[in-house]
Amino acid sequence: MEYFVTVVHEASFTRAAETLHVTQPALSHQIKALEKSVGGALLERMPRGVRLTSMGRAFLPHAELAVRSAAQARRAARANAGAEGGELHVATLHSLAVGVLPDVFARWRAAHPRVLLRLHEYATAEALEDAVQRGTADLAFGPEPTGRPGTVVSVGEEELVLVVPFDDPLAGRTTVTLPELADRAWVRCALEPVVHGARFLDWACGQAGFTPRTAVWTEHTSTAVRMAAAGVGVSTASADVVRGAVGEDCVILTPDPAWKRPLAVYARVPPTGAAEAFVDLLRTTWPAPSTPPARHATRARPSAGHEGAEPPEPLATPVP
């Protein structure tokens, strides 16, 4: 299966043989043996490269999962002896990778320098759950999964805040209600998630009795935050991202009621060894400060922010 998956990914027997460090005749022999075992051709040999047959397209996702699961099993076995060896694959949303995990990873490296960490970043909670189901990562850190796959450990909450410039009329405030922003323009991210059939901000503002007026659509939350800091419009972002990675001075406002969602670390199988130690570390380093300062004046290197991540749940009105 590993040979088959590699041929598909390389689109060439020659390149696959080089990647696998085997001879091309040996590779071809193994593929033919696999096709014989499943009862039909999986690959169509073309003058330039290969392509999947209909049987191959049906077989590929299962083969990929089997190969990843085997690799995951080897990692788990090597890392099980007191979390002192092997490697650990962690999947998360980009916003959490930027806002939360740098400190966690630094603590991990100090305690377990022999365990290699591999970080997989995703734009949406759905993609994150899919990564765990497909065996891409050993653990996922993000919103509590809807399907409750395997083991799920709650570790805290994420908070969404509002961003305005220092000269904004609201700059002296720490909180604001959504109806107070009914006449304001907004800077929004193109990967804003859908809630009840509408984009989150449209849905939330609709609950407050108005339709948000969008001034700018951006691809990344860090861009939206910098636009908001410049006075283009109000923006939203994860509190951790704004506190730790924003590239412009700005004022942070907390919505009233606050927008929060529970976070969890989860896996297909109960974590052991290095995975278990990482879960324990997340639980001990949480919770982060729940109320950000009213003003943020750090001039830091800008980074991609909270793109595509599903927003937190308002305390007063739960958001699925």
Secondary structure, 3 states (H helix, E strand, C coil): CHHHHHHHHHCCHHHHHHHHCCCHHHHHHHHHHHHHHHCCCCEEECCCCEEECHHHHHHHHHHHHHHHHHHHHHHHHHHCCCCCCCEEEEEEEHHHHHHCHHHHHHHHHHHCCCCEEEEEEECCHHHHHHHHHCCCCCEEEEECCCCCCCEEEEEEEEEEEEEECCCCCCCCCCEECHHHHCCCEEEEECCCCEECCEEHHHHHHHHCCCCCEEEEEECCHHHHHHHHHCCCCEEEEEHHHHHHHCCCCEEEEEECCCEEEEEEEEECCCCCHHHHHHHHHHHHHCCCCCCCCCEECCCCCCCCCCCCCCCCEECCCCCC
